[in-house]
Amino acid sequence: MEDEIKAEFNKSGFTIDDEEALKKCLTFCINYDLKPSDLVSSWEVYYLNRLLNDTTVEDAEMDGFLVHLQNEQKEAVVKEEPGLHIYSSKDVDMILNDEDEHMTDDIPGTPTDKSQIQKLYSEPLDSTHKTNGNGYSSGKPSKLVTPFGRRTDKLVAKFSINNLPNTENGSNEQDNENTDDDFLKKVQPCKSCSLIVHGAGPEPGYRFMYDRIEDRFNALENRISRYANALVASGIYEEPVDPTVASQRSVFAVGMISCDGEGHLNDKSVLLQSSVAHSGGQRVRLDLHKLDQFSIFPGQVVGIEGHNPSGHCLIASKVIDSVPLPVPTDVNVHPIKKQALDQEVLSTDLTSRPDEISVIIASGPFTTTDNLFFEPLTELLAYASRKQPQLLILLGPFVDSEHPQIKKGTVDMSYDEIFRLEVLRKLQDHVEYLGSEVRVILVPSIRDANHDFVFPQPAFEIHPSDIKHQIASLTNPGMFDANQVKVGCCTVDLLKQLSGEELSRNPRDGTTPSDRMSRLANHILSQRRHVYFYPLYPPAEGIPLDFSLAPEALNISSIPDIIILPSDMKYFIKVLSVGGRSEGEEEKKCVCVNPGRLAKGEGGGTFAELHYHGSPDMMNASIIGL
């Protein structure tokens, strides 16, 4: 029979010289009652699905091929008898688990009884608790202890800002409080939270990868023109001129920073590209040697004061990277940019004062690299069920395309199924347990394997209508108001990308300290009249920036109170000062949050908790290690 198997492989264009692989193929034929021709047909399907290039059948692929054969057998049986349930090792583990005294004989499903859900959260700090049969579909064997479950430092505050000493925030969860008693009591409803999403991003189902050179040109030209108009409208600066024209006198020009070459910016490679209206879009070399302090990057739109004696090099004496804050205008936003998610908000009997919000912020990945059990997400929801914030903000990636099992294609569910079963089901259980007042915001990432690979991104489509008012999804980037607190967020790691492209110089006297993270975050807010969520151009490698969508989705016409910028760089919570540089200009403050990643490798990461009371000066904030 081995010769027959070998001949069938050769007939289909494959070679099998590995004796171990041939013996395993023979075993597969015997165990699954397959003819050699049927086995080779299954191999061809497996070969195409895995996108293999080598026509040699090797022993290294036999384990994956076995899983493929088992799935084919199950599908064949289910087609013959649709009502049949095929038991797996997960079901056996559930049946043999003598530690769970309340296990029923039903097939595992979403818990509907309140007591079941209460039991689900009764062991919030134990990552080894039983997940199969209690509503979560991770399939983790109940006796398996993962590296995440063996960690020691749990829920420890790593950084805190405490301006409200009477507000509970960022406490160490390893204290001696009796958390079991808290869960035996009825959960007290949290304060209601008004929620208004500002929808300027792409809608689900839109077409992308159709941007033209004209779209790119118009997007960049509009950015330069808007910035120039804002500077002139401030009354401080005159109309910009062509910086490429030779002139002995000092001139004022506006343009975009670009690099003369493929590498990173340096003192000799900085160019200024002006607008078509002022210079026909031409570039001129920018000399910064007279400046004591500056911070620039490719794609940044700036104003330059200087002179160009030769016509080939503009010698800068001043870089204007910001414009004064505008005089406050009518706060009413155009109705097409607002989507009310909560019709009863802002009524006369609000249970929460405006400009106050309690929020927990976490950024993916939400599972460790050694499995897809989503233990960090489970533990975060357990923490949130105790703290009961008004808002839980979760930023992708949720189904991380960089996860080893996703990259190898060894998962036995589709990416949409993983997202629905491991993320949405957990969130649905969470909001059902805490009641109708809790709100959850989801923001996608370009690393989400189950979502469109484009930036800006549309929101997730959340189908269950009964939870849609509690679990909402934003575009990426997105803006929303929560209790009249403006919040902006973007899941692209802009801080890391700006860090790699920025060219800066600190004061030579060393008298002014430089906070690099605050400086990088301020680049997003520096245009003042517009928050531009992705100012870098050309975009970093791997960023699918679609310029046909960028003008509407990346420009936000107001500075948020809180801006969330998750990054692989070290977590932080900083208060940024916007404006106040010119005489008579009011300074506005914005809280910038990088919560870190909820899961790092095989261990836990960090998340952020905020209690915001109208201003950054009235705020408690913590970074908590999971």
C-alpha positions in Angstrom: 0.0 0.0 0.0 2.9 2.3 0.6 3.9 1.9 -3.1 0.3 2.8 -4.1 0.4 6.0 -1.9 3.8 6.9 -3.4 2.5 6.4 -7.0 -0.6 8.5 -6.4 1.5 11.4 -5.1 3.8 11.1 -8.1 0.8 11.1 -10.4 -0.4 14.4 -8.9 3.0 16.0 -9.3 4.2 15.5 -5.7 7.2 13.5 -4.4 7.3 11.7 -1.1 10.8 10.4 -0.2 10.6 10.9 3.6 10.0 7.4 5.1 8.4 8.9 8.2 6.0 10.9 6.2 5.1 7.8 4.1 4.4 5.7 7.2 2.2 8.4 8.6 0.2 8.6 5.3 -0.3 4.8 5.5 -1.5 5.2 9.1 -4.0 7.9 8.0 -5.3 5.6 5.2 -5.9 2.8 7.7 -7.4 4.9 10.5 -9.7 6.9 8.3 -10.5 4.2 5.8 -9.1 6.2 2.9 -7.9 5.1 -0.5 -4.5 6.4 -1.6 -6.3 8.5 -4.2 -8.6 10.0 -1.6 -5.6 10.8 0.7 -3.8 12.6 -2.1 -6.9 14.6 -3.0 -7.1 15.7 0.6 -3.3 16.6 0.5 -3.9 18.8 -2.6 -6.6 20.8 -0.7 -4.3 21.1 2.3 -1.4 22.1 0.0 -3.4 24.9 -1.6 -4.9 26.2 1.7 -1.5 26.4 3.3 0.0 28.1 0.2 2.9 25.6 0.2 5.5 26.1 -2.5 7.6 22.9 -2.3 6.1 19.8 -4.0 8.0 17.5 -1.7 5.8 15.9 1.0 7.7 16.3 4.2 7.2 15.0 7.7 7.0 18.5 9.2 3.6 19.0 7.5 2.0 15.8 8.8 0.7 17.2 12.0 -1.2 20.0 10.2 -2.3 17.5 7.5 -3.8 15.3 10.3 -5.8 18.1 11.7 -7.1 18.8 8.1 -8.1 15.2 7.7 -9.9 15.2 11.1 -11.9 18.4 10.1 -12.9 16.8 6.8 -14.2 13.7 8.7 -16.2 15.8 11.1 -17.7 17.9 8.3 -18.7 14.7 6.4 -20.4 13.3 9.5 -22.2 16.5 10.3 -23.6 16.7 6.7 -25.0 13.2 7.0 -26.6 13.9 10.4 -27.0 17.6 11.1 -28.4 17.2 14.6 -25.4 15.2 15.8 -23.0 16.7 18.3 -19.4 15.6 17.9 -17.6 15.4 21.2 -14.0 16.6 21.4 -11.3 16.7 24.1 -12.9 19.9 25.4 -16.2 18.1 26.2 -14.3 15.2 27.8 -12.4 17.7 30.0 -15.6 19.3 31.0 -17.3 16.0 31.9 -14.3 14.7 33.9 -13.8 17.9 35.8 -14.9 17.0 39.3 -14.0 20.4 40.7 -17.1 22.1 39.2 -20.0 20.9 41.4 -22.6 22.9 39.5 -21.8 21.6 36.0 -24.9 20.6 34.1 -25.4 18.1 31.3 -26.1 20.7 28.7 -23.8 21.7 25.8 -21.7 24.6 26.8 -23.2 28.0 25.8 -23.7 31.6 26.8 -24.9 31.9 30.4 -28.4 33.3 30.7 -29.0 32.8 34.4 -27.8 35.7 36.6 -26.3 33.3 39.1 -24.2 31.7 36.4 -22.8 35.0 35.3 -22.2 36.0 38.9 -20.3 32.8 39.4 -18.3 33.6 36.2 -16.9 36.7 37.9 -16.6 35.3 41.4 -12.9 34.4 40.8 -11.7 37.5 39.0 -8.0 37.2 39.9 -7.6 33.5 39.1 -6.5 33.2 35.5 -6.7 29.4 35.8 -10.4 29.3 36.5 -12.7 27.1 34.5 -13.7 28.7 31.2 -15.3 25.8 29.4 -18.9 25.4 30.3 -19.2 28.8 32.0 -20.1 30.8 28.9 -16.6 31.6 27.5 -15.6 29.6 24.4 -11.8 29.8 24.7 -11.6 26.0 25.1 -8.8 26.2 27.6 -8.5 22.9 29.5 -9.5 23.6 33.1 -6.4 22.0 34.6 -4.0 23.8 32.2 -1.9 26.6 33.9 -0.5 29.0 31.4 2.5 31.3 31.9 0.0 34.1 32.2 -1.7 32.3 35.1 1.6 31.8 36.9 2.6 35.4 37.0 3.0 37.0 40.5 2.6 40.8 40.3 -1.1 41.2 39.6 -3.0 44.5 39.2 -0.3 46.8 40.6 -0.4 50.5 40.0 2.8 51.4 38.1 2.1 55.1 37.7 -0.4 57.5 39.3 -1.7 61.1 39.1 -3.8 61.8 42.2 -5.5 65.2 42.2 -8.7 63.9 43.8 -7.7 62.1 47.0 -11.2 61.1 47.8 -11.7 59.3 44.5 -10.8 55.6 44.5 -8.3 55.0 41.7 -5.5 52.7 40.9 -5.5 50.7 44.1 -3.5 47.6 44.5 -5.8 44.7 44.0 -3.6 42.4 46.2 -4.8 44.0 49.4 -6.8 42.2 52.0 -10.3 43.4 51.0 -12.9 40.7 50.8 -13.7 40.7 47.1 -15.9 37.5 47.5 -18.4 39.5 49.6 -18.6 42.1 47.0 -19.8 39.6 44.5 -22.2 37.9 46.7 -24.0 41.3 47.0 -26.2 42.5 44.3 -24.2 44.6 41.8 -25.0 48.3 42.3 -25.8 50.1 39.0 -23.1 52.5 37.8 -23.8 56.1 36.9 -25.2 56.6 33.4 -22.9 57.9 30.7 -24.0 60.1 27.8 -22.3 59.1 24.5 -22.2 61.0 21.2 -20.0 59.7 18.4 -18.7 62.1 15.8 -18.9 60.1 12.6 -16.6 61.5 9.9 -14.9 58.2 9.0 -15.7 55.7 6.3 -18.8 53.6 6.6 -18.8 49.8 6.6 -18.9 48.3 3.1 -17.2 51.3 1.4 -14.6 50.7 -1.4 -10.9 51.3 -0.7 -7.6 50.9 -2.5 -9.1 53.2 -5.1 -7.2 56.4 -4.2 -5.6 58.2 -7.1 -2.5 60.4 -7.4 -4.9 63.3 -7.7 -6.3 62.3 -4.2 -2.8 62.3 -2.7 -2.0 65.6 -4.3 -5.2 67.3 -3.1 -4.9 66.0 0.4 -1.3 67.4 0.8 -2.1 70.7 -0.9 -5.2 71.2 1.3 -3.2 70.7 4.4 -0.6 73.3 3.4 -3.3 75.8 2.3 -5.3 75.4 5.5 -2.3 75.9 7.7 -1.2 79.0 5.7 -4.7 80.5 6.0 -4.8 79.8 9.7 -1.5 81.6 10.2 -2.6 84.6 8.2 -6.0 84.7 9.9 -4.3 84.9 13.3 -3.1 88.5 12.4 0.4 87.8 13.5 1.9 86.6 10.1 1.7 88.1 6.7 0.7 86.4 3.5 3.3 83.7 2.7 5.6 84.1 -0.4 7.5 81.7 -2.8 10.5 80.4 -0.7 12.3 79.3 -3.9 12.8 83.0 -5.1 16.2 84.6 -4.2 15.7 87.5 -1.8 18.1 89.4 0.6 15.3 90.4 2.9 13.5 88.2 5.4 10.5 86.4 4.0 7.7 84.3 5.4 6.8 80.9 3.8 4.6 78.0 4.6 5.2 74.4 3.4 5.6 70.7 4.2 8.8 69.2 5.5 10.2 66.5 3.3 13.4 64.5 3.0 15.9 64.7 0.1 16.4 60.9 -0.2 15.2 57.6 1.0 16.7 57.7 4.5 15.8 59.6 7.7 16.0 63.3 8.1 19.3 64.9 8.9 20.6 68.5 8.9 21.6 68.2 5.2 18.5 66.5 3.8 15.7 68.8 4.9 13.5 70.2 2.2 10.5 72.6 2.3 7.7 71.9 -0.2 5.4 75.0 -0.6 1.9 75.0 -2.1 1.0 75.1 -5.7 -0.5 78.6 -5.2 2.8 80.1 -3.9 5.6 78.2 -5.6 4.0 75.7 -8.1 4.7 73.0 -5.5 8.5 73.3 -5.8 10.9 72.3 -3.1 13.8 74.2 -1.6 16.6 73.1 0.7 16.0 74.2 4.3 19.0 75.3 6.5 18.4 75.0 10.2 21.9 75.8 11.6 20.8 79.2 13.1 18.1 77.6 15.2 18.7 76.7 18.9 15.6 74.5 19.1 13.3 72.7 16.7 11.4 69.5 16.2 10.4 68.4 12.6 9.5 65.3 10.7 8.5 64.4 7.1 5.0 65.5 6.4 4.9 68.3 9.0 3.4 71.6 7.8 5.2 74.6 9.2 5.8 78.3 8.7 9.3 79.5 8.1 10.8 82.9 8.6 14.2 83.3 6.9 16.0 84.5 3.8 17.1 82.8 0.6 20.1 84.8 -0.9 20.9 82.3 -3.6 17.5 80.9 -4.5 18.7 77.4 -3.7 18.6 77.4 0.1 16.2 78.9 2.6 18.1 79.8 5.8 15.6 79.6 8.6 15.6 82.0 11.5 12.3 80.8 13.0 10.1 77.7 12.7 6.4 78.2 13.4 4.9 74.8 14.1 1.7 76.0 15.6 -1.0 78.7 15.3 -2.9 80.5 18.0 -6.1 78.9 19.3 -9.2 80.4 17.6 -11.8 82.4 19.5 -14.4 79.9 20.8 -17.3 79.8 18.4 -20.7 78.1 18.4 -20.3 74.8 20.1 -23.0 73.2 18.0 -21.5 70.7 15.5 -23.1 70.0 12.1 -25.8 67.3 12.7 -24.5 64.9 10.0 -21.3 64.5 12.1 -23.2 63.4 15.2 -24.8 60.1 16.0 -26.7 60.0 19.2 -26.3 56.5 20.8 -28.3 57.3 23.9 -31.6 59.2 23.5 -32.1 59.7 27.1 -28.8 61.6 27.7 -28.6 65.2 28.8 -32.1 64.9 30.3 -33.1 66.8 33.5 -32.5 63.8 35.7 -28.9 62.9 34.7 -27.2 60.8 37.3 -23.8 62.1 36.4 -22.6 65.7 36.2 -21.4 67.0 32.8 -17.6 66.9 32.2 -17.1 64.0 34.6 -16.2 60.5 33.5 -14.7 57.4 34.9 -13.1 55.2 32.3 -10.9 52.1 31.9 -8.7 52.1 28.7 -7.0 49.0 27.3 -5.2 48.3 24.0 -4.6 45.0 22.4 -3.3 42.4 21.9 -5.9 40.9 24.3 -4.4 37.4 24.4 -0.9 36.1 25.0 1.4 34.8 22.2 1.3 31.2 23.4 -2.5 30.7 23.0 -5.8 32.2 22.0 -7.5 31.8 25.3 -7.9 35.6 25.8 -7.1 35.4 29.5 -5.9 39.0 29.7 -9.3 40.2 28.4 -11.1 38.0 30.8 -9.2 39.4 33.7 -9.6 42.9 32.6 -13.4 42.5 32.4 -13.3 41.0 35.9 -11.5 44.1 37.1 -14.0 46.3 35.4 -16.9 44.5 36.9 -15.5 45.4 40.4 -14.6 49.0 39.6 -17.7 49.6 37.5 -16.4 52.5 35.4 -18.9 54.4 33.3 -17.0 53.6 30.2 -14.7 50.8 29.0 -12.6 51.7 26.0 -11.0 48.8 24.2 -8.6 49.5 21.3 -7.5 46.8 18.8 -5.9 44.6 17.7 -8.5 42.1 18.9 -7.7 39.2 16.5 -4.0 40.2 16.0 -2.6 39.3 12.6 0.8 39.3 14.3 -0.1 36.5 16.7 2.0 33.4 16.0 -1.0 31.1 15.5 -2.8 33.5 13.2 0.3 34.0 11.1 0.9 30.3 10.8 -2.8 29.6 10.0 -3.1 26.9 12.6 -6.4 28.1 14.0 -9.5 26.0 13.3 -12.0 28.9 13.3 -12.4 31.9 11.0 -11.2 35.3 12.2 -14.8 36.5 12.4 -15.7 33.6 14.6 -12.8 34.2 17.0 -13.8 37.9 17.3 -17.4 37.0 17.9 -16.9 34.1 20.3 -13.8 35.3 22.2 -14.4 39.1 22.3 -18.1 40.0 21.7 -19.4 37.1 23.7 -17.3 38.1 26.7 -18.4 41.7 26.4 -22.0 40.7 26.1 -21.8 38.7 29.3 -20.0 41.7 30.9 -22.7 44.2 30.0 -25.5 41.8 30.9 -24.0 41.3 34.3 -23.5 44.9 35.1 -26.8 46.2 33.7 -28.0 48.6 31.1 -26.0 51.6 32.3 -22.5 50.3 31.4 -21.0 51.4 28.1 -18.2 49.8 26.0 -16.4 51.4 23.1 -14.4 49.3 20.5 -11.9 50.8 18.2 -10.4 48.6 15.4 -6.8 48.3 14.4 -5.1 47.7 11.0 -3.6 44.6 12.7 -7.1 43.1 13.1 -7.2 40.0 10.9 -11.0 40.1 10.8 -11.3 43.7 9.6 -10.5 45.9 6.6 -6.7 46.5 6.1 -7.0 50.3 5.4 -6.4 53.5 7.2 -8.7 55.3 8.1 -10.8 52.3 9.1 -14.6 51.8 9.4 -16.1 50.7 12.6 -16.8 47.1 13.5 -20.3 45.9 12.5 -22.0 44.8 15.7 -25.1 42.8 14.8 -27.0 42.0 18.1 -29.4 44.8 18.3 -30.1 44.3 22.0 -26.5 45.2 23.0 -25.8 47.8 20.3 -26.7 50.7 22.5 -24.2 49.4 25.2 -21.4 48.1 22.9 -20.5 50.7 20.3 -17.7 50.8 17.7 -15.8 53.8 16.5 -13.9 54.4 13.3 -10.1 54.4 13.5 -9.3 57.2 14.2 -12.4 58.3 16.0 -13.8 61.1 18.2 -16.7 61.0 20.7 -18.2 62.9 23.6 -18.7 61.1 26.9 -20.6 63.2 29.5 -19.5 66.2 27.4 -15.8 65.2 27.7 -14.3 65.1 24.2 -12.2 62.0 23.6 -10.1 61.2 20.5 -8.3 57.9 19.8 -6.2 56.3 17.1 -4.8 52.7 17.2 -2.0 53.3 14.7 1.3 53.4 16.6 2.0 57.0 15.6 4.2 57.8 18.5 6.7 55.0 17.6 6.6 56.1 13.9 7.2 59.7 14.7 10.0 58.7 17.1 11.8 57.0 14.3 11.4 59.9 11.8 11.7 63.0 14.0 14.7 65.4 13.7 15.1 67.6 16.8 17.5 70.0 18.6 17.3 71.0 22.2 18.4 74.4 23.5 22.2 74.6 23.6 22.2 76.1 27.1 20.3 73.1 28.4 18.0 75.3 30.5 14.8 74.0 29.0 14.1 70.3 29.8 12.8 68.3 26.9 10.0 65.7 27.4 10.2 63.6 24.2 6.9 61.8 24.6 5.0 65.0 25.2 6.7 66.6 22.2 5.8 63.7 19.9 2.2 63.7 21.1 2.0 67.5 20.7 2.8 67.1 17.0 -0.8 65.8 16.5 -2.3 68.8 18.3 0.1 71.4 17.0 -2.0 72.7 14.1 -4.5 73.9 16.8 -7.5 74.5 14.5 -7.4 70.8 13.4 -6.3 67.6 15.1 -4.6 65.7 12.3 -4.4 62.1 13.4 -1.7 61.1 10.9 0.7 64.0 10.0 3.5 61.8 8.8 4.2 61.7 5.1 5.1 59.5 3.3 3.4 57.1 5.7 5.4 54.5 7.5 5.9 51.1 5.9 2.9 48.9 6.4 0.4 51.7 6.9 -2.3 51.4 4.2 -3.2 55.1 4.1 -6.0 55.8 1.7 -5.9 59.4 0.6 -9.4 59.3 -0.9 -10.7 58.9 2.7 -8.0 60.9 4.6 -9.3 64.5 4.4 -12.6 63.7 6.1 -11.5 61.0 8.5 -8.2 62.3 9.7 -9.1 66.0 10.3 -10.9 66.7 13.6 -11.9 70.3 14.1 -11.5 70.5 17.8 -8.9 69.7 20.4 -10.1 66.8 22.6 -9.9 66.8 26.4 -8.5 63.3 26.3 -6.5 61.8 23.4 -5.6 58.1 23.5 -2.5 57.0 21.5 -1.7 53.3 22.2 1.9 52.4 21.4 4.6 49.8 21.9 6.6 52.5 23.6 6.5 52.8 27.4 3.1 53.6 28.9 2.4 57.1 30.1 -0.3 59.6 31.1 0.7 63.2 30.4 -1.0 66.6 30.4 -0.2 68.4 27.2 -0.3 72.2 27.0 -1.8 73.5 23.8 -1.6 77.3 23.0 -0.5 80.0 25.4 2.6 80.9 23.4 1.3 84.2 22.2 0.3 87.2 24.3 -3.3 87.0 25.3 -3.7 83.5 24.0 -5.5 81.1 26.4 -3.7 77.8 27.2 -5.8 74.6 26.7 -4.8 71.4 28.3 -5.3 67.9 26.9 -4.7 64.6 28.7 -2.6 62.2 26.5 -2.8 58.5 27.4 -0.7 55.6 26.2 -2.1 52.6 28.1 0.5 50.2 26.8 -0.5 46.7 25.6 -2.8 44.5 27.7 -0.7 41.4 26.8 3.0 41.3 26.2 4.4 38.0 25.0 3.3 35.3 27.3 2.6 37.6 30.2 0.4 40.5 31.2 0.8 44.1 30.1 -0.8 47.3 31.3 -4.0 49.3 31.1 -5.1 52.8 32.2 -7.8 54.0 34.6 -9.0 57.6 34.7 -11.4 59.6 36.8 -11.8 62.9 35.0 -13.6 65.8 36.7 -13.8 68.6 34.2 -10.1 69.3 33.7 -6.7 67.7 34.0 -6.2 69.5 37.3 -9.2 67.6 38.7 -8.3 64.1 37.7 -7.0 60.8 39.1 -5.2 58.6 36.6 -3.3 55.3 36.9 -1.4 52.9 34.8 -2.1 49.4 36.2 0.0 46.3 35.5 -2.1 43.3 34.7 
